[in-house]
Amino acid sequence: MAFQTFKPSRKAISLDTFERDLARRREALGEINMPRNSGRCRTESKKARLKANKAAGGKW
């Protein structure tokens, strides 16, 4: 058995419970508009990967 010494401080919750709680919190907060990363600090290799991905028809 993995993690025989691991003793979490909280009881695990089911995915159904998590989904309901998440939906409730999102409804309470409303729409959140997060700004996209501008990409001005990207490395050359990252820029090349994104360019190749776009050329292949992908969207990052």
PETA-V107608 format. One record per residue. N is the residue number from 1. RES is the residue in one letter. PHI is phi in whole degrees, 0 to 359 (none if undefined). D_LAST is the distance of its C-alpha to the last C-alpha in Angstrom with 1 decimal. Layout:
n = {N N}
res = {RES RES}
phi = {PHI PHI}
d_last = {D_LAST D_LAST}
This chain:
n = {1 2 3 4 5 6 7 8 9 10 11 12 13 14 15 16 17 18 19 20 21 22 23 24 25 26 27 28 29 30 31 32 33 34 35 36 37 38 39 40 41 42 43 44 45 46 47 48 49 50 51 52 53 54 55 56 57 58 59 60}
res = {M A F Q T F K P S R K A I S L D T F E R D L A R R R E A L G E I N M P R N S G R C R T E S K K A R L K A N K A A G G K W}
phi = {none 284 55 294 260 284 232 294 277 237 286 294 246 284 295 297 295 300 298 296 295 297 298 296 292 296 295 293 279 84 289 245 259 269 290 286 293 290 81 285 254 288 284 297 293 294 299 294 296 295 296 294 296 294 296 276 97 272 229 270}
d_last = {38.8 35.9 36.2 39.9 40.3 37.3 38.6 36.1 37.4 35.9 36.2 33.2 32.0 30.9 27.4 29.2 30.7 27.5 25.8 28.8 28.9 25.2 25.8 28.9 27.4 24.5 27.2 29.3 26.7 25.4 22.1 20.2 17.9 15.9 14.8 11.3 11.4 12.9 11.9 15.6 16.4 13.9 15.7 16.2 14.9 11.5 11.5 12.7 10.2 7.2 9.9 10.9 7.7 7.8 11.5 11.4 10.0 6.6 3.8 0.0}
